[in-house]
């Protein structure tokens, strides 16, 4: 399996850029049938330009 890191760009709508120290990993169900992790990542990244 290849793992690619594709961080969402810092923007005021979905990623404020605040430094944090994560202590847990959470799996989140997005409730969007047929979508992929890439689709969800791209949606939140595109909030920076829309």
N, C-alpha and C positions, 0 to 999 in steps of 0.2 A: 504494500500500500504506500503510495506517495502522499505525503502531507504537505500542502502549500499554505503558507501564512499569508492571508489577505486581510490586513487590518482595514477597518473603515476609516476614512479620512476624518480628521478632527473637524467638527462643524458644530454650530449651536443647536442643531435639531436632533442629532442622534448620537454624538460622541463629543462631549465637552473637552476631553483631553486632560481631565483631572487625574493626577497620579494616584494609584491605589496599590495596595498589597493584597492580592487575592489570597484567601485562605480556604476556599472551597470551589468546587466545580458543580454547576447546576445544569441539568438537561431541561430545556424548555420546549414544550410543544407549541408550535405557532398556529395550529388550527387552520392551515391553508392547504387544502387537499391538492395534490399534484405539484406542489412547489418543491424546490430543492434547497439545500443549504446555500448554494450559490445564488439562487434567486433571492433569498432573504437577505443575504449579505449585500448583493447589488442594490436592492431596494433601499436599505438604510444608508449605503454609501452615496447613492444618488440624491438623497435628501440635501446633501451639501450644495447641489447645483440647481435645485428646483424650489 
